[in-house]
């Protein structure tokens, strides 16, 4: 969870979306909001409730001696799912709740200390109790389309389906699918698909970066690798190489290492696409067990 206080000089925000649930309130002024295909105006007694992926923009009007600002809490989807036991969504984007607004403002003004997580949790409990929050209200067909577009429906292919493929899978024309999807979500499937692919790319980048860094830092073979690089310097450049020679050597060495990383990543990506999902999972399981076995063997040999 993240608490965010913003006072943009422009007096609003351009079109954007978030990967998290957003609970927000205005500090002052009147806010004109566009949320997907909806349009509404807010004062200072309301909370706005945005679901992950919803496209929003706003512009505010304040007095001559004021500057518009807002306070927001960002809640990761897995936190809400873990707390409620199901994938939920806010069914309405606005709730009039002066007491909750005052609680959110007090939280923003309070210093961060050991009591802050408790205060945030208490605020979320109150919001979840009063806000129109519940299971998604998509039809089974639209819910299935969400899974196909996001690539997490357990199909043999690991890649998300295109919009035309989803319409064909449902037995609908592209026009019918576009109309029903937009009615259910407030967002055309093309815009939703783009936002989902961007979220997926950011999620995979974060996961891949952390996993790759952890594997590299904990791999004992890196000691052998860099030891060999140090030995190669003396063999290739002599006992007392100049700093220019050292610089050229390591520029070439790192460039070749980076190129090899791209070659390996490309080969793995092509290999994953060529195999069915079950085959990829089987190979990943074998590789994982092999790494565990190698780790145990190395630990026992120390």
HELIX and SHEET records of a PDB file:
HELIX    1   1 UNK A   77  UNK A   84  1                                   8    
HELIX    2   2 UNK A   98  UNK A  109  1                                  12    
HELIX    3   3 UNK A  116  UNK A  130  1                                  15    
HELIX    4   4 UNK A  140  UNK A  150  1                                  11    
HELIX    5   5 UNK A  163  UNK A  170  1                                   8    
HELIX    6   6 UNK A  174  UNK A  185  1                                  12    
HELIX    7   7 UNK A  189  UNK A  217  1                                  29    
HELIX    8   8 UNK A  221  UNK A  237  1                                  17    
HELIX    9   9 UNK A  243  UNK A  274  1                                  32    
HELIX   10  10 UNK A  277  UNK A  301  1                                  25    
SHEET    1   A 5 UNK A   2  UNK A   6  0                                        
SHEET    2   A 5 UNK A  70  UNK A  75 -1                                        
SHEET    3   A 5 UNK A  21  UNK A  26 -1                                        
SHEET    4   A 5 UNK A  46  UNK A  50 -1                                        
SHEET    5   A 5 UNK A  94  UNK A  96 -1                                        
SHEET    1   B 4 UNK A  12  UNK A  16  0                                        
SHEET    2   B 4 UNK A  56  UNK A  61 -1                                        
SHEET    3   B 4 UNK A  30  UNK A  35 -1                                        
SHEET    4   B 4 UNK A  38  UNK A  42 -1                                        
SHEET    1   C 2 UNK A  88  UNK A  90  0                                        
SHEET    2   C 2 UNK A 133  UNK A 135 -1                                        
END                                                                             
